[in-house]
């Protein structure tokens, strides 16, 4: 196997390509994150939504954990202090009851975690509702409603992730 000689021209071209791939920070940028698509709103996700649910540390008696992350479309950067509202049909109330709603803010890494009563089936499915509501958040992204369905009503946790598009 022969190696092509390195000329000043090939080094300059290779160097320019590396500079473009490395970006301004000098670090290689992950290509996957550059094309991270936004999360579409799910059908039925906004059912029983109550605008302006209060920010809480927990909903009801607890026992079930709802977790997730919020990232920006395109580069995948975390979105800190994003306001995520959650609600569900639980052992303590129906999803239309105010006591079954609450909101939480994401941490510096765009993660959220909230404890709530055990989710139970409504209309044959155990599911939660989550919303990033642009009307009640100042981060400047489009509203997204999610309705993730659990595999089993016996599960004690559920995770849902948001990838948000600028409004």
C-alpha positions in Angstrom: 0.0 0.0 0.0 1.4 3.4 -1.0 0.7 6.6 0.7 0.0 9.8 -1.2 2.6 12.5 -0.5 1.5 15.2 1.8 1.7 18.5 0.0 1.0 22.0 1.4 -2.2 22.0 -0.6 -3.5 18.7 0.8 -2.7 19.8 4.3 -4.5 23.1 3.9 -7.6 21.4 2.5 -7.6 18.8 5.2 -7.0 21.5 7.8 -10.0 23.6 6.5 -12.2 20.5 6.6 -11.2 19.7 10.1 -11.8 23.4 11.2 -15.3 23.2 9.7 -16.0 19.9 11.5 -14.6 21.2 14.8 -16.5 24.5 14.9 -15.6 27.6 16.8 -15.0 25.8 20.1 -12.2 23.6 18.6 -14.1 20.4 19.7 -15.6 18.0 17.3 -19.4 18.6 17.2 -21.6 15.5 17.3 -23.2 15.2 13.9 -26.2 13.4 15.3 -27.2 16.4 17.4 -27.0 18.8 14.5 -30.1 17.3 12.9 -32.2 16.4 16.0 -35.8 16.7 14.9 -38.4 18.3 17.0 -41.0 16.2 18.9 -44.4 16.4 17.2 -47.5 17.0 19.3 -49.3 13.7 19.9 -52.9 13.2 19.1 -55.0 13.4 22.3 -52.1 14.9 24.2 -54.0 18.0 25.1 -57.1 16.2 26.4 -58.1 17.7 29.8 -55.3 20.2 29.7 -55.7 23.0 32.4 -53.8 26.2 31.4 -51.5 27.6 34.1 -51.3 24.5 36.5 -49.1 25.5 39.4 -45.4 24.6 39.7 -45.2 21.8 42.4 -42.7 19.5 43.9 -45.1 16.6 43.9 -48.6 15.7 42.9 -50.7 13.9 45.5 -49.4 11.1 47.7 -46.8 9.9 45.2 -45.4 6.5 44.5 -45.1 6.9 40.7 -42.2 8.7 39.0 -42.6 10.7 35.8 -39.2 11.7 34.3 -37.7 13.1 31.1 -35.6 15.7 29.3 -36.1 18.8 27.3 -33.7 19.6 24.5 -33.5 22.1 21.7 -34.1 20.8 18.1 -31.1 20.9 15.9 -28.2 20.9 18.3 -29.8 18.9 21.1 -28.7 21.4 23.8 -30.6 21.1 27.1 -33.3 23.6 27.9 -33.0 24.7 31.5 -36.0 26.0 33.4 -38.5 24.8 30.8 -42.0 24.5 32.3 -43.5 21.0 31.8 -47.1 20.3 32.9 -48.1 16.8 33.8 -51.5 15.2 34.4 -53.0 11.7 34.4 -55.7 9.4 35.7 -54.4 8.1 39.0 -55.4 6.3 42.1 -56.2 9.7 43.6 -58.1 11.4 40.8 -59.2 11.6 37.2 -57.0 13.5 34.7 -59.6 16.3 34.5 -59.3 17.0 38.3 -57.2 20.0 39.3 -55.5 17.9 42.0 -54.2 15.5 39.2 -52.3 18.4 37.5 -49.0 20.1 38.2 -46.0 21.7 36.5 -42.3 21.3 37.1 -39.2 23.2 35.8 -36.3 21.4 34.2 -32.9 21.6 35.9 -29.7 23.0 34.3 -29.3 19.8 32.2 -32.9 20.0 30.9 -34.1 17.1 33.0 -37.3 16.8 35.1 -38.6 14.4 37.6 -41.8 14.5 39.5 -43.5 12.1 41.9 -47.3 11.5 41.6 -49.9 8.9 42.5 -49.9 5.6 40.6 -51.2 6.0 37.0 -54.2 3.7 36.2 -56.0 3.0 33.0 -58.4 5.5 31.6 -60.3 4.4 28.5 -58.4 1.1 28.5 -54.9 2.5 28.6 -52.6 3.6 31.4 -51.1 6.8 30.1 -49.8 10.2 31.1 -50.2 13.7 29.6 -47.3 16.1 29.4 -47.1 19.6 27.9 -44.5 22.1 27.1 -46.8 25.1 27.0 -45.3 28.1 25.3 -48.0 30.4 26.6 -46.8 29.8 30.2 -43.0 29.6 29.6 -40.6 32.3 28.4 -38.1 30.1 26.6 -39.5 30.8 23.1 -40.4 27.4 21.8 -43.5 25.9 20.2 -46.1 24.2 22.4 -45.9 20.4 22.4 -48.4 17.9 24.0 -47.4 14.3 24.6 -49.5 11.3 25.6 -47.2 8.4 26.3 -48.8 5.0 26.9 -47.4 2.6 29.5 -46.7 -1.0 28.6 -48.4 -2.2 31.8 -50.5 -0.5 34.5 -48.2 -2.1 37.0 -45.2 0.1 36.0 -44.2 2.6 38.6 -42.4 5.0 36.3 -42.6 6.6 32.9 -40.1 8.7 30.9 -41.0 11.2 28.2 -38.6 13.4 26.3 -39.2 16.7 24.5 -37.2 18.1 21.6 -38.5 21.7 21.1 -38.5 23.9 18.0 -38.1 27.7 18.3 -41.4 29.5 17.8 
